[in-house]
Amino acid sequence: MEQKSDANLDPIIYVHDDAEEGDKVFDNGFDQFFVNVGGRHGIDNNSDEEQCPIIKCELKAKDCKATWNGGDGNNIEMAATAPWAITIKDNTFAGYGPDEMCVVCDNEYQIIQFDQLKITQTGRCINKLTALNFPTPATKEYKIGSAVIAPSFASFIKDERTIGDCAITKCELRDKTCTTKWTKSGVSIGAGPDYAVSYDDTLPNGFEYELCYWCSNP
C-alpha cells in the first residue's frame, strides 16, 4: 500500500447544503487516499485472489492514535466494512470544522496512514449579506424638514435571505471603522425589522459624521 500521488492534501470545504440534496460520500474510502500495489497472483489456480487484500480501514483522531469521535456534531464517519465509504454531513446549520482526522488502513502486513484529512462545512447563513456599492465618499446633505435618511436596511445591505432562518437579526450604526457602536446624537437607527436610519433636524449647529451601517444574521 502507498499514498496516492494525487491525494488531496488541501482542506476540504463544503458549502451548506441549502437544497438538502443529501450527504457527501466518498464511496471508497481506501481508494480516496491510497493505492494497493500488492497486485494479484494465482493461488490454487484462482487468478482473482488478492495477494494483499485490505482487511480494515478506519478514521482516527489527528494523531492517528486516538479513536475518532465523529467530529463536531458527529458529522463524519467511515463504514466498518469494504469499501469503507466516508460519509460527511453538510447541512449543519451553524457549520463545523475544520475537523482534522487520520485515515488508517491495514492489510495485515502493513498499516498505512493519511494524517492530513481536514473537512469544514460553512454555516447556512454565511455570505448571504452583501454591502451595496456607493460612490466614494458616500456623502449626503440633509436640511431641516427631511428627517428620514433610509427607510430600511435595504438601502445599504442586500440580504439574500430576508425571511426565514437566515434573516437579519441585528443592525446598528457604528463609527467609520465599523468596530465601535455609534453613540453620538444627531443620527439614530430604529428597531427591527426595518432598522431605519433617521437624523435629528433640530440641532442648531448641524453636524458632519462618517458612519458605518452594520448588520448581522445568525
Secondary structure, 3 states (H helix, E strand, C coil): CEECCCCCCCCEEECCCCCCCCCEEECCHHHHHEECCCCECCECCECCCECCCCCEEEEEECCCCCECCCCCCCCEEECCCCCCCEEECCCCCCCEEEEEEEEEEECCCCEEEEEEEEEEECCCCCCCEEECCCCCCCCCCCCCCCCEEECCHHHCEEECCCCHHHCCCEEEEEECCCCCECCCCCEEECCCCCCCEEECCCCCCCCCCCEEEEEECC
